Amino acid sequence: MHLSYTALGDSLTVGIGAVHSPGFVKRYAGMIEQAYKVPLTLHIKAKAGLTSTQLLEMLSRANVRKAIAEADLITITIGGNDLIQTYRYSNHFNTLEDSVQRFTNNMQRILAEIASIKTYSYKPKYTVQLIGLYNPIPNVPYSHYFINQYNNVLRRCTNRIVAYVDIYTKFDQGGHYLLSHDFHPNSRGYQIIAEQAFKKLGLRDQLCG
């Protein structure tokens, strides 16, 4: 038995903020290898600052499609930059509401494209985990509301293949203790993300049975 894990997304998948230590992806991969006692191949396809629109565009690249086709497990971190870019343009409530709808449309298209890639792959069984958003800017107007709106978009994407991983609650409880100086998670924060993802993992029944 051999597992393949493809991590897609933004700076959280890159691991920015975890100085001299791995981000959540490599921690998570290590947890899976240790728990399931199987070798794991890891592919990271990520870029700091990536938005959901850019992730959708990235899915057209041959190397990304190959990594998805081979994957048993896919994690996605996306949405934070969509919201941050909207805030930079305008913090008007209606503009932020429009960004939620764009994010909804993009997530539907991203997951549909992944499903299409997997349909024609030799590994049609797979699990997708959507890593939720935390709030790094709690003092910004409407931030809690719209972080939750984005997380609700991710929750509504769930089905028998796609799972939502809540990190908002843990980061809300942990506050700045889990963040680096630039609002990315620190080493403790990335450990929390890896642990939350592992708790939601259903690979044993689906793929290892």
Backbone as JSON Lines, residues from 0, in Angstrom:
{"i":0,"aa":"M","n":[0.85,-1.2,0.0],"ca":[0.0,0.0,0.0],"c":[0.88,1.25,0.0]}
{"i":1,"aa":"H","n":[0.52,2.2,-0.82],"ca":[1.26,3.46,-0.92],"c":[0.26,4.58,-1.08]}
{"i":2,"aa":"L","n":[0.47,5.67,-0.36],"ca":[-0.44,6.82,-0.43],"c":[0.24,8.0,-1.09]}
{"i":3,"aa":"S","n":[-0.54,8.76,-1.83],"ca":[-0.06,9.99,-2.46],"c":[-0.9,11.16,-1.95]}
{"i":4,"aa":"Y","n":[-0.23,12.2,-1.48],"ca":[-0.88,13.37,-0.89],"c":[-0.47,14.6,-1.7]}
{"i":5,"aa":"T","n":[-1.45,15.31,-2.23],"ca":[-1.22,16.56,-2.96],"c":[-1.81,17.72,-2.18]}
{"i":6,"aa":"A","n":[-0.99,18.71,-1.87],"ca":[-1.41,19.89,-1.12],"c":[-1.48,21.09,-2.06]}
{"i":7,"aa":"L","n":[-2.65,21.68,-2.17],"ca":[-2.88,22.83,-3.04],"c":[-3.18,24.05,-2.19]}
{"i":8,"aa":"G","n":[-2.76,25.23,-2.68],"ca":[-3.23,26.42,-1.98],"c":[-2.26,27.58,-1.9]}
{"i":9,"aa":"D","n":[-2.44,28.34,-0.82],"ca":[-1.77,29.62,-0.64],"c":[-0.61,29.5,0.34]}
{"i":10,"aa":"S","n":[-0.31,30.6,1.04],"ca":[0.85,30.63,1.94],"c":[0.75,29.64,3.09]}
{"i":11,"aa":"L","n":[-0.46,29.25,3.48],"ca":[-0.59,28.25,4.54],"c":[-0.07,26.9,4.08]}
{"i":12,"aa":"T","n":[-0.29,26.57,2.82],"ca":[0.26,25.34,2.27],"c":[1.76,25.46,2.06]}
{"i":13,"aa":"V","n":[2.23,26.65,1.69],"ca":[3.67,26.9,1.57],"c":[4.34,26.74,2.93]}
{"i":14,"aa":"G","n":[3.67,27.22,3.98],"ca":[4.22,27.13,5.34],"c":[4.87,28.4,5.83]}
{"i":15,"aa":"I","n":[4.5,29.53,5.24],"ca":[5.09,30.81,5.65],"c":[4.72,31.12,7.11]}
{"i":16,"aa":"G","n":[5.71,31.53,7.88],"ca":[5.5,31.84,9.29],"c":[6.09,30.81,10.23]}
{"i":17,"aa":"A","n":[6.35,29.61,9.7],"ca":[6.94,28.54,10.53],"c":[8.46,28.6,10.38]}
{"i":18,"aa":"V","n":[9.09,29.46,11.16],"ca":[10.53,29.69,11.05],"c":[11.29,28.46,11.55]}
{"i":19,"aa":"H","n":[12.19,27.96,10.71],"ca":[13.06,26.82,11.06],"c":[12.27,25.56,11.44]}
{"i":20,"aa":"S","n":[11.06,25.44,10.95],"ca":[10.26,24.24,11.21],"c":[9.27,24.08,10.07]}
{"i":21,"aa":"P","n":[8.76,22.86,9.86],"ca":[7.83,22.65,8.74],"c":[6.47,23.29,8.98]}
{"i":22,"aa":"G","n":[5.76,23.58,7.89],"ca":[4.38,24.04,7.99],"c":[3.47,22.87,8.27]}
{"i":23,"aa":"F","n":[2.17,23.07,8.09],"ca":[1.25,22.0,8.45],"c":[1.32,20.82,7.49]}
{"i":24,"aa":"V","n":[1.66,21.06,6.23],"ca":[1.61,19.99,5.23],"c":[2.58,18.86,5.57]}
{"i":25,"aa":"K","n":[3.82,19.19,5.83],"ca":[4.81,18.15,6.14],"c":[4.53,17.51,7.49]}
{"i":26,"aa":"R","n":[4.03,18.28,8.43],"ca":[3.64,17.71,9.73],"c":[2.51,16.69,9.53]}
{"i":27,"aa":"Y","n":[1.53,17.09,8.74],"ca":[0.37,16.24,8.48],"c":[0.79,14.97,7.76]}
{"i":28,"aa":"A","n":[1.65,15.11,6.75],"ca":[2.14,13.94,6.02],"c":[2.84,12.96,6.96]}
{"i":29,"aa":"G","n":[3.62,13.51,7.89],"ca":[4.3,12.66,8.86],"c":[3.34,11.92,9.77]}
{"i":30,"aa":"M","n":[2.26,12.6,10.18],"ca":[1.24,11.97,11.02],"c":[0.59,10.79,10.29]}
{"i":31,"aa":"I","n":[0.31,10.98,9.01],"ca":[-0.34,9.92,8.22],"c":[0.58,8.72,8.08]}
{"i":32,"aa":"E","n":[1.84,8.98,7.75],"ca":[2.8,7.88,7.61],"c":[2.94,7.09,8.9]}
{"i":33,"aa":"Q","n":[3.01,7.81,10.01],"ca":[3.2,7.15,11.3],"c":[1.96,6.35,11.7]}
{"i":34,"aa":"A","n":[0.77,6.9,11.45],"ca":[-0.47,6.24,11.88],"c":[-0.8,5.04,11.01]}
{"i":35,"aa":"Y","n":[-0.61,5.17,9.7],"ca":[-1.04,4.11,8.78],"c":[0.08,3.15,8.4]}
{"i":36,"aa":"K","n":[1.32,3.49,8.8],"ca":[2.47,2.61,8.54],"c":[2.62,2.3,7.04]}
{"i":37,"aa":"V","n":[2.42,3.35,6.23],"ca":[2.57,3.19,4.79],"c":[3.44,4.33,4.25]}
{"i":38,"aa":"P","n":[4.21,4.07,3.18],"ca":[4.97,5.16,2.56],"c":[4.04,6.17,1.91]}
{"i":39,"aa":"L","n":[4.45,7.43,1.91],"ca":[3.61,8.5,1.37],"c":[4.44,9.39,0.46]}
{"i":40,"aa":"T","n":[3.9,9.68,-0.71],"ca":[4.51,10.64,-1.64],"c":[3.77,11.97,-1.51]}
{"i":41,"aa":"L","n":[4.53,13.04,-1.33],"ca":[3.95,14.37,-1.12],"c":[4.24,15.28,-2.31]}
{"i":42,"aa":"H","n":[3.19,15.92,-2.83],"ca":[3.33,16.95,-3.86],"c":[2.73,18.24,-3.33]}
{"i":43,"aa":"I","n":[3.51,19.31,-3.32],"ca":[3.02,20.61,-2.87],"c":[2.94,21.54,-4.07]}
{"i":44,"aa":"K","n":[1.74,22.0,-4.37],"ca":[1.49,22.93,-5.48],"c":[0.83,24.17,-4.88]}
{"i":45,"aa":"A","n":[1.66,25.12,-4.5],"ca":[1.14,26.25,-3.73],"c":[1.97,27.5,-4.0]}
{"i":46,"aa":"K","n":[1.36,28.64,-3.72],"ca":[2.05,29.92,-3.9],"c":[1.48,30.93,-2.91]}
{"i":47,"aa":"A","n":[2.36,31.64,-2.25],"ca":[1.92,32.69,-1.32],"c":[1.12,33.73,-2.08]}
{"i":48,"aa":"G","n":[0.01,34.17,-1.49],"ca":[-0.83,35.19,-2.11],"c":[-1.86,34.66,-3.07]}
{"i":49,"aa":"L","n":[-1.93,33.34,-3.24],"ca":[-2.84,32.74,-4.21],"c":[-4.3,32.98,-3.83]}
{"i":50,"aa":"T","n":[-5.1,33.37,-4.81],"ca":[-6.55,33.52,-4.62],"c":[-7.26,32.31,-5.23]}
{"i":51,"aa":"S","n":[-8.55,32.21,-4.97],"ca":[-9.31,31.1,-5.54],"c":[-9.37,31.18,-7.06]}
{"i":52,"aa":"T","n":[-9.4,32.39,-7.61],"ca":[-9.36,32.55,-9.07],"c":[-8.05,32.02,-9.63]}
{"i":53,"aa":"Q","n":[-6.95,32.33,-8.97],"ca":[-5.64,31.87,-9.42],"c":[-5.48,30.37,-9.24]}
{"i":54,"aa":"L","n":[-6.07,29.82,-8.17],"ca":[-6.02,28.37,-7.99],"c":[-6.77,27.66,-9.11]}
{"i":55,"aa":"L","n":[-7.9,28.21,-9.49],"ca":[-8.66,27.64,-10.6],"c":[-7.83,27.64,-11.87]}
{"i":56,"aa":"E","n":[-7.12,28.73,-12.12],"ca":[-6.24,28.81,-13.29],"c":[-5.09,27.8,-13.19]}
{"i":57,"aa":"M","n":[-4.58,27.61,-11.97],"ca":[-3.46,26.69,-11.75],"c":[-3.83,25.25,-12.1]}
{"i":58,"aa":"L","n":[-5.11,24.91,-11.99],"ca":[-5.55,23.55,-12.27],"c":[-5.42,23.17,-13.75]}
{"i":59,"aa":"S","n":[-5.12,24.14,-14.6],"ca":[-4.93,23.83,-16.02],"c":[-3.5,23.39,-16.33]}
{"i":60,"aa":"R","n":[-2.59,23.53,-15.37],"ca":[-1.18,23.17,-15.59],"c":[-1.02,21.65,-15.55]}
{"i":61,"aa":"A","n":[-0.22,21.15,-16.47],"ca":[-0.06,19.69,-16.6],"c":[0.51,19.06,-15.34]}
{"i":62,"aa":"N","n":[1.51,19.7,-14.71],"ca":[2.12,19.1,-13.53],"c":[1.17,19.08,-12.34]}
{"i":63,"aa":"V","n":[0.3,20.08,-12.26],"ca":[-0.7,20.12,-11.19],"c":[-1.76,19.05,-11.42]}
{"i":64,"aa":"R","n":[-2.21,18.93,-12.64],"ca":[-3.22,17.92,-12.98],"c":[-2.68,16.51,-12.72]}
{"i":65,"aa":"K","n":[-1.41,16.29,-13.01],"ca":[-0.79,14.98,-12.77],"c":[-0.77,14.68,-11.27]}
{"i":66,"aa":"A","n":[-0.4,15.68,-10.46],"ca":[-0.35,15.5,-9.01],"c":[-1.73,15.2,-8.44]}
{"i":67,"aa":"I","n":[-2.75,15.84,-8.99],"ca":[-4.13,15.59,-8.56],"c":[-4.57,14.19,-8.98]}
{"i":68,"aa":"A","n":[-4.26,13.82,-10.22],"ca":[-4.67,12.51,-10.74],"c":[-4.09,11.37,-9.9]}
{"i":69,"aa":"E","n":[-2.89,11.56,-9.37],"ca":[-2.21,10.51,-8.61],"c":[-2.58,10.51,-7.13]}
{"i":70,"aa":"A","n":[-3.31,11.52,-6.67],"ca":[-3.5,11.71,-5.23],"c":[-4.61,10.84,-4.63]}
{"i":71,"aa":"D","n":[-4.31,10.3,-3.46],"ca":[-5.34,9.69,-2.61],"c":[-5.97,10.75,-1.71]}
{"i":72,"aa":"L","n":[-5.15,11.71,-1.31],"ca":[-5.58,12.79,-0.43],"c":[-5.18,14.13,-1.03]}
{"i":73,"aa":"I","n":[-6.11,15.08,-0.99],"ca":[-5.85,16.45,-1.45],"c":[-6.28,17.41,-0.35]}
{"i":74,"aa":"T","n":[-5.39,18.3,0.06],"ca":[-5.8,19.39,0.95],"c":[-5.76,20.7,0.18]}
{"i":75,"aa":"I","n":[-6.66,21.6,0.55],"ca":[-6.73,22.91,-0.1],"c":[-6.82,23.99,0.97]}
{"i":76,"aa":"T","n":[-5.9,24.96,0.9],"ca":[-6.02,26.18,1.7],"c":[-6.22,27.33,0.74]}
{"i":77,"aa":"I","n":[-7.37,27.96,0.8],"ca":[-7.67,29.05,-0.13],"c":[-8.77,29.92,0.46]}
{"i":78,"aa":"G","n":[-8.81,31.18,0.06],"ca":[-9.87,32.08,0.47],"c":[-9.38,33.3,1.24]}
{"i":79,"aa":"G","n":[-8.32,33.12,2.01],"ca":[-7.82,34.24,2.8],"c":[-7.4,35.42,1.96]}
{"i":80,"aa":"N","n":[-6.72,35.16,0.85],"ca":[-6.27,36.25,-0.01],"c":[-7.41,36.88,-0.81]}
{"i":81,"aa":"D","n":[-8.44,36.09,-1.11],"ca":[-9.64,36.67,-1.74],"c":[-10.2,37.77,-0.85]}
{"i":82,"aa":"L","n":[-10.31,37.46,0.43],"ca":[-10.91,38.41,1.37],"c":[-9.98,39.59,1.63]}
{"i":83,"aa":"I","n":[-8.69,39.32,1.79],"ca":[-7.73,40.39,2.04],"c":[-7.67,41.36,0.86]}
{"i":84,"aa":"Q","n":[-7.65,40.82,-0.37],"ca":[-7.62,41.7,-1.54],"c":[-8.88,42.55,-1.64]}
{"i":85,"aa":"T","n":[-10.01,41.97,-1.27],"ca":[-11.26,42.74,-1.29],"c":[-11.21,43.86,-0.26]}
{"i":86,"aa":"Y","n":[-10.69,43.58,0.93],"ca":[-10.54,44.61,1.97],"c":[-9.64,45.74,1.5]}
{"i":87,"aa":"R","n":[-8.59,45.4,0.77],"ca":[-7.67,46.44,0.29],"c":[-8.35,47.34,-0.73]}
{"i":88,"aa":"Y","n":[-9.27,46.76,-1.48],"ca":[-10.01,47.54,-2.49],"c":[-11.11,48.37,-1.84]}
{"i":89,"aa":"S","n":[-11.86,47.74,-0.94],"ca":[-12.97,48.41,-0.28],"c":[-13.45,47.57,0.89]}
{"i":90,"aa":"N","n":[-13.75,48.21,2.01],"ca":[-14.34,47.48,3.13],"c":[-15.85,47.73,3.22]}
{"i":91,"aa":"H","n":[-16.41,48.18,2.07],"ca":[-17.86,48.37,2.02],"c":[-18.54,47.01,2.11]}
{"i":92,"aa":"F","n":[-19.6,46.93,2.89],"ca":[-20.26,45.65,3.18],"c":[-20.7,44.95,1.9]}
{"i":93,"aa":"N","n":[-21.29,45.68,0.96],"ca":[-21.79,45.06,-0.27],"c":[-20.66,44.5,-1.14]}
{"i":94,"aa":"T","n":[-19.53,45.2,-1.15],"ca":[-18.38,44.71,-1.91],"c":[-17.87,43.4,-1.32]}
{"i":95,"aa":"L","n":[-17.85,43.33,0.0],"ca":[-17.42,42.1,0.67],"c":[-18.41,40.97,0.42]}
{"i":96,"aa":"E","n":[-19.7,41.3,0.39],"ca":[-20.72,40.29,0.08],"c":[-20.51,39.73,-1.34]}
{"i":97,"aa":"D","n":[-20.16,40.61,-2.27],"ca":[-19.9,40.17,-3.65],"c":[-18.73,39.19,-3.69]}
{"i":98,"aa":"S","n":[-17.73,39.42,-2.84],"ca":[-16.57,38.53,-2.82],"c":[-16.94,37.14,-2.34]}
{"i":99,"aa":"V","n":[-17.92,37.05,-1.45],"ca":[-18.39,35.74,-0.98],"c":[-19.0,34.95,-2.13]}
{"i":100,"aa":"Q","n":[-19.77,35.63,-2.98],"ca":[-20.39,34.96,-4.12],"c":[-19.34,34.51,-5.13]}
{"i":101,"aa":"R","n":[-18.33,35.35,-5.36],"ca":[-17.23,34.96,-6.27],"c":[-16.5,33.74,-5.73]}
{"i":102,"aa":"F","n":[-16.27,33.75,-4.43],"ca":[-15.58,32.63,-3.8],"c":[-16.41,31.35,-3.92]}
{"i":103,"aa":"T","n":[-17.71,31.48,-3.73],"ca":[-18.62,30.33,-3.88],"c":[-18.51,29.74,-5.28]}
{"i":104,"aa":"N","n":[-18.59,30.6,-6.29],"ca":[-18.51,30.14,-7.68],"c":[-17.17,29.48,-7.97]}
{"i":105,"aa":"N","n":[-16.09,30.09,-7.49],"ca":[-14.76,29.53,-7.74],"c":[-14.59,28.17,-7.07]}
{"i":106,"aa":"M","n":[-15.07,28.04,-5.83],"ca":[-14.92,26.76,-5.13],"c":[-15.69,25.66,-5.84]}
{"i":107,"aa":"Q","n":[-16.87,25.98,-6.32],"ca":[-17.64,24.98,-7.06],"c":[-16.9,24.53,-8.31]}
{"i":108,"aa":"R","n":[-16.28,25.48,-9.0],"ca":[-15.54,25.16,-10.23],"c":[-14.25,24.4,-9.92]}
{"i":109,"aa":"I","n":[-13.58,24.77,-8.84],"ca":[-12.34,24.07,-8.44],"c":[-12.63,22.61,-8.13]}
{"i":110,"aa":"L","n":[-13.65,22.36,-7.33],"ca":[-13.97,20.99,-6.95],"c":[-14.5,20.18,-8.13]}
{"i":111,"aa":"A","n":[-15.23,20.84,-9.01],"ca":[-15.72,20.15,-10.22],"c":[-14.55,19.77,-11.12]}
{"i":112,"aa":"E","n":[-13.56,20.64,-11.23],"ca":[-12.39,20.35,-12.07],"c":[-11.57,19.2,-11.48]}
{"i":113,"aa":"I","n":[-11.41,19.21,-10.16],"ca":[-10.7,18.11,-9.51],"c":[-11.44,16.8,-9.75]}
{"i":114,"aa":"A","n":[-12.76,16.82,-9.61],"ca":[-13.57,15.61,-9.84],"c":[-13.41,15.12,-11.28]}
{"i":115,"aa":"S","n":[-13.35,16.05,-12.22],"ca":[-13.18,15.68,-13.62],"c":[-11.82,15.03,-13.86]}
{"i":116,"aa":"I","n":[-10.79,15.6,-13.26],"ca":[-9.44,15.02,-13.39],"c":[-9.42,13.61,-12.81]}
{"i":117,"aa":"K","n":[-10.05,13.43,-11.65],"ca":[-10.03,12.13,-10.98],"c":[-10.85,11.08,-11.73]}
{"i":118,"aa":"T","n":[-11.89,11.5,-12.41],"ca":[-12.74,10.56,-13.15],"c":[-11.94,9.77,-14.17]}
{"i":119,"aa":"Y","n":[-10.97,10.42,-14.78],"ca":[-10.18,9.78,-15.84],"c":[-8.81,9.32,-15.35]}
{"i":120,"aa":"S","n":[-8.62,9.28,-14.03],"ca":[-7.34,8.85,-13.48],"c":[-7.41,7.38,-13.07]}
{"i":121,"aa":"Y","n":[-6.24,6.82,-12.75],"ca":[-6.22,5.43,-12.28],"c":[-6.49,5.34,-10.78]}
{"i":122,"aa":"K","n":[-6.7,6.51,-10.15],"ca":[-7.05,6.56,-8.72],"c":[-8.35,7.35,-8.56]}
{"i":123,"aa":"P","n":[-9.48,6.77,-8.92],"ca":[-10.75,7.51,-8.83],"c":[-11.23,7.71,-7.39]}
{"i":124,"aa":"K","n":[-10.72,6.91,-6.44],"ca":[-11.08,7.11,-5.03],"c":[-10.12,8.13,-4.42]}
{"i":125,"aa":"Y","n":[-10.69,9.12,-3.76],"ca":[-9.85,10.16,-3.17],"c":[-10.63,10.92,-2.11]}
{"i":126,"aa":"T","n":[-9.9,11.64,-1.28],"ca":[-10.48,12.5,-0.25],"c":[-9.93,13.91,-0.42]}
{"i":127,"aa":"V","n":[-10.81,14.89,-0.35],"ca":[-10.41,16.3,-0.36],"c":[-10.73,16.9,1.01]}
{"i":128,"aa":"Q","n":[-9.77,17.61,1.57],"ca":[-10.0,18.34,2.82],"c":[-9.83,19.83,2.56]}
{"i":129,"aa":"L","n":[-10.88,20.57,2.83],"ca":[-10.86,22.03,2.71],"c":[-10.51,22.61,4.08]}
{"i":130,"aa":"I","n":[-9.35,23.22,4.18],"ca":[-8.92,23.8,5.45],"c":[-9.59,25.15,5.62]}
{"i":131,"aa":"G","n":[-10.32,25.31,6.7],"ca":[-11.05,26.55,6.94],"c":[-10.14,27.74,7.18]}
{"i":132,"aa":"L","n":[-10.75,28.91,7.27],"ca":[-10.01,30.14,7.52],"c":[-10.06,30.48,9.01]}
{"i":133,"aa":"Y","n":[-8.99,31.09,9.5],"ca":[-8.99,31.7,10.83],"c":[-9.02,33.21,10.63]}
{"i":134,"aa":"N","n":[-9.15,33.96,11.7],"ca":[-9.21,35.42,11.57],"c":[-7.94,36.06,12.11]}
{"i":135,"aa":"P","n":[-7.02,36.47,11.23],"ca":[-5.78,37.1,11.69],"c":[-5.93,38.6,11.95]}
{"i":136,"aa":"I","n":[-7.1,39.15,11.61],"ca":[-7.33,40.61,11.74],"c":[-8.63,40.87,12.51]}
{"i":137,"aa":"P","n":[-8.71,40.43,13.77],"ca":[-9.98,40.51,14.51],"c":[-10.48,41.93,14.75]}
{"i":138,"aa":"N","n":[-9.59,42.91,14.67],"ca":[-10.01,44.3,14.93],"c":[-10.53,45.02,13.69]}
{"i":139,"aa":"V","n":[-10.46,44.37,12.53],"ca":[-10.93,44.98,11.29],"c":[-12.45,44.84,11.2]}
{"i":140,"aa":"P","n":[-13.16,45.91,10.8],"ca":[-14.63,45.85,10.72],"c":[-15.13,44.69,9.86]}
{"i":141,"aa":"Y","n":[-16.14,44.02,10.34],"ca":[-16.81,42.9,9.64],"c":[-15.95,41.65,9.49]}
{"i":142,"aa":"S","n":[-14.72,41.65,10.01],"ca":[-13.82,40.53,9.71],"c":[-14.36,39.2,10.22]}
{"i":143,"aa":"H","n":[-14.86,39.17,11.45],"ca":[-15.4,37.9,11.97],"c":[-16.57,37.42,11.11]}
{"i":144,"aa":"Y","n":[-17.43,38.35,10.75],"ca":[-18.61,37.99,9.96],"c":[-18.2,37.37,8.62]}
{"i":145,"aa":"F","n":[-17.27,38.02,7.92],"ca":[-16.94,37.55,6.58],"c":[-16.02,36.33,6.6]}
{"i":146,"aa":"I","n":[-15.19,36.2,7.61],"ca":[-14.43,34.94,7.75],"c":[-15.41,33.79,7.9]}
{"i":147,"aa":"N","n":[-16.44,33.99,8.7],"ca":[-17.45,32.94,8.88],"c":[-18.25,32.7,7.6]}
{"i":148,"aa":"Q","n":[-18.51,33.75,6.83],"ca":[-19.19,33.58,5.55],"c":[-18.36,32.72,4.6]}
{"i":149,"aa":"Y","n":[-17.07,33.0,4.54],"ca":[-16.18,32.2,3.7],"c":[-16.13,30.75,4.19]}
{"i":150,"aa":"N","n":[-16.05,30.57,5.5],"ca":[-16.04,29.21,6.04],"c":[-17.35,28.49,5.75]}
{"i":151,"aa":"N","n":[-18.45,29.22,5.75],"ca":[-19.73,28.59,5.41],"c":[-19.75,28.13,3.95]}
{"i":152,"aa":"V","n":[-19.09,28.88,3.08],"ca":[-18.96,28.44,1.68],"c":[-18.26,27.08,1.63]}
{"i":153,"aa":"L","n":[-17.17,26.96,2.38],"ca":[-16.42,25.7,2.41],"c":[-17.25,24.58,3.01]}
{"i":154,"aa":"R","n":[-17.99,24.88,4.06],"ca":[-18.85,23.86,4.68],"c":[-19.89,23.33,3.7]}
{"i":155,"aa":"R","n":[-20.43,24.23,2.9],"ca":[-21.48,23.82,1.95],"c":[-20.93,22.98,0.8]}
{"i":156,"aa":"C","n":[-19.62,22.94,0.66],"ca":[-19.0,22.12,-0.4],"c":[-18.85,20.66,0.01]}
{"i":157,"aa":"T","n":[-19.1,20.34,1.27],"ca":[-18.81,19.0,1.76],"c":[-19.78,17.96,1.2]}
{"i":158,"aa":"N","n":[-19.24,16.76,1.02],"ca":[-20.02,15.59,0.6],"c":[-19.25,14.35,1.03]}
{"i":159,"aa":"R","n":[-19.53,13.21,0.44],"ca":[-18.85,11.98,0.88],"c":[-17.36,11.99,0.55]}
{"i":160,"aa":"I","n":[-16.94,12.86,-0.36],"ca":[-15.54,12.95,-0.75],"c":[-14.85,14.16,-0.12]}
{"i":161,"aa":"V","n":[-15.57,15.25,0.0],"ca":[-15.01,16.53,0.44],"c":[-15.37,16.79,1.9]}
{"i":162,"aa":"A","n":[-14.36,17.08,2.72],"ca":[-14.56,17.36,4.15],"c":[-14.07,18.77,4.47]}
{"i":163,"aa":"Y","n":[-14.7,19.38,5.45],"ca":[-14.3,20.71,5.94],"c":[-13.53,20.54,7.24]}
{"i":164,"aa":"V","n":[-12.4,21.22,7.35],"ca":[-11.58,21.17,8.56],"c":[-11.65,22.53,9.25]}
{"i":165,"aa":"D","n":[-12.26,22.56,10.42],"ca":[-12.41,23.81,11.17],"c":[-11.12,24.13,11.92]}
{"i":166,"aa":"I","n":[-10.53,25.29,11.62],"ca":[-9.41,25.77,12.42],"c":[-9.76,27.1,13.1]}
{"i":167,"aa":"Y","n":[-10.88,27.69,12.7],"ca":[-11.31,28.98,13.24],"c":[-11.42,28.91,14.76]}
{"i":168,"aa":"T","n":[-12.07,27.86,15.25],"ca":[-12.34,27.75,16.69],"c":[-11.05,27.71,17.49]}
{"i":169,"aa":"K","n":[-10.1,26.87,17.08],"ca":[-8.84,26.74,17.81],"c":[-8.03,28.04,17.77]}
{"i":170,"aa":"F","n":[-8.0,28.7,16.61],"ca":[-7.25,29.95,16.5],"c":[-7.93,31.07,17.27]}
{"i":171,"aa":"D","n":[-9.25,31.05,17.31],"ca":[-9.98,32.06,18.09],"c":[-9.68,31.9,19.57]}
{"i":172,"aa":"Q","n":[-9.54,30.66,20.01],"ca":[-9.22,30.39,21.41],"c":[-7.76,30.7,21.71]}
{"i":173,"aa":"G","n":[-6.87,30.4,20.74],"ca":[-5.44,30.56,20.97],"c":[-4.92,31.96,20.76]}
{"i":174,"aa":"G","n":[-5.65,32.75,19.98],"ca":[-5.26,34.13,19.73],"c":[-3.88,34.26,19.12]}
{"i":175,"aa":"H","n":[-3.15,35.31,19.5],"ca":[-1.84,35.6,18.92],"c":[-0.79,34.57,19.32]}
{"i":176,"aa":"Y","n":[-1.09,33.73,20.28],"ca":[-0.18,32.66,20.69],"c":[0.12,31.72,19.52]}
{"i":177,"aa":"L","n":[-0.81,31.64,18.56],"ca":[-0.67,30.72,17.43],"c":[-0.2,31.42,16.15]}
{"i":178,"aa":"L","n":[0.06,32.73,16.23],"ca":[0.39,33.5,15.03],"c":[1.81,34.04,15.07]}
{"i":179,"aa":"S","n":[2.42,34.17,13.88],"ca":[3.72,34.81,13.76],"c":[3.51,36.33,13.71]}
{"i":180,"aa":"H","n":[4.59,37.07,13.55],"ca":[4.5,38.52,13.58],"c":[3.7,39.09,12.41]}
{"i":181,"aa":"D","n":[3.59,38.34,11.3],"ca":[2.9,38.86,10.12],"c":[1.52,38.23,9.92]}
{"i":182,"aa":"F","n":[0.98,37.65,10.99],"ca":[-0.39,37.09,10.98],"c":[-0.5,35.71,10.35]}
{"i":183,"aa":"H","n":[0.6,35.18,9.82],"ca":[0.58,33.77,9.42],"c":[0.69,32.91,10.68]}
{"i":184,"aa":"P","n":[0.29,31.65,10.61],"ca":[0.49,30.78,11.77],"c":[1.98,30.64,12.08]}
{"i":185,"aa":"N","n":[2.3,30.47,13.36],"ca":[3.66,30.1,13.74],"c":[3.74,28.58,13.83]}
{"i":186,"aa":"S","n":[4.82,28.08,14.37],"ca":[4.99,26.63,14.46],"c":[3.85,25.98,15.24]}
{"i":187,"aa":"R","n":[3.43,26.61,16.34],"ca":[2.31,26.07,17.13],"c":[1.02,26.08,16.31]}
{"i":188,"aa":"G","n":[0.82,27.15,15.56],"ca":[-0.38,27.26,14.73],"c":[-0.45,26.19,13.65]}
{"i":189,"aa":"Y","n":[0.69,25.95,13.0],"ca":[0.71,24.91,11.96],"c":[0.51,23.52,12.55]}
{"i":190,"aa":"Q","n":[0.99,23.31,13.77],"ca":[0.76,22.03,14.43],"c":[-0.73,21.83,14.68]}
{"i":191,"aa":"I","n":[-1.42,22.89,15.08],"ca":[-2.88,22.83,15.3],"c":[-3.6,22.47,14.01]}
{"i":192,"aa":"I","n":[-3.21,23.1,12.9],"ca":[-3.86,22.82,11.61],"c":[-3.66,21.35,11.23]}
{"i":193,"aa":"A","n":[-2.44,20.85,11.38],"ca":[-2.16,19.45,11.06],"c":[-3.0,18.52,11.92]}
{"i":194,"aa":"E","n":[-3.09,18.82,13.21],"ca":[-3.87,17.98,14.12],"c":[-5.35,17.99,13.77]}
{"i":195,"aa":"Q","n":[-5.88,19.16,13.44],"ca":[-7.3,19.26,13.08],"c":[-7.59,18.49,11.8]}
{"i":196,"aa":"A","n":[-6.69,18.58,10.83],"ca":[-6.87,17.84,9.58],"c":[-6.82,16.34,9.85]}
{"i":197,"aa":"F","n":[-5.9,15.91,10.69],"ca":[-5.76,14.49,10.96],"c":[-7.0,13.93,11.66]}
{"i":198,"aa":"K","n":[-7.6,14.73,12.54],"ca":[-8.81,14.29,13.23],"c":[-9.96,14.03,12.26]}
{"i":199,"aa":"K","n":[-9.97,14.75,11.15],"ca":[-11.06,14.61,10.17],"c":[-10.78,13.56,9.11]}
{"i":200,"aa":"L","n":[-9.59,12.99,9.15],"ca":[-9.17,12.1,8.07],"c":[-9.93,10.79,8.11]}
{"i":201,"aa":"G","n":[-10.45,10.38,6.95],"ca":[-11.17,9.12,6.86],"c":[-10.53,8.15,5.89]}
{"i":202,"aa":"L","n":[-9.23,8.3,5.68],"ca":[-8.55,7.47,4.68],"c":[-8.54,5.99,5.04]}
{"i":203,"aa":"R","n":[-8.49,5.68,6.33],"ca":[-8.35,4.27,6.71],"c":[-9.5,3.44,6.15]}
{"i":204,"aa":"D","n":[-10.74,3.9,6.36],"ca":[-11.89,3.15,5.87],"c":[-12.01,3.21,4.35]}
{"i":205,"aa":"Q","n":[-11.73,4.37,3.77],"ca":[-11.97,4.56,2.35],"c":[-10.89,3.92,1.47]}
{"i":206,"aa":"L","n":[-9.63,4.02,1.93],"ca":[-8.54,3.63,1.05],"c":[-7.67,2.49,1.58]}
{"i":207,"aa":"C","n":[-7.71,2.28,2.88],"ca":[-6.8,1.31,3.47],"c":[-7.52,0.06,3.95]}
{"i":208,"aa":"G","n":[-8.83,-0.02,3.69],"ca":[-9.59,-1.15,4.19],"c":[-9.39,-2.4,3.36]}
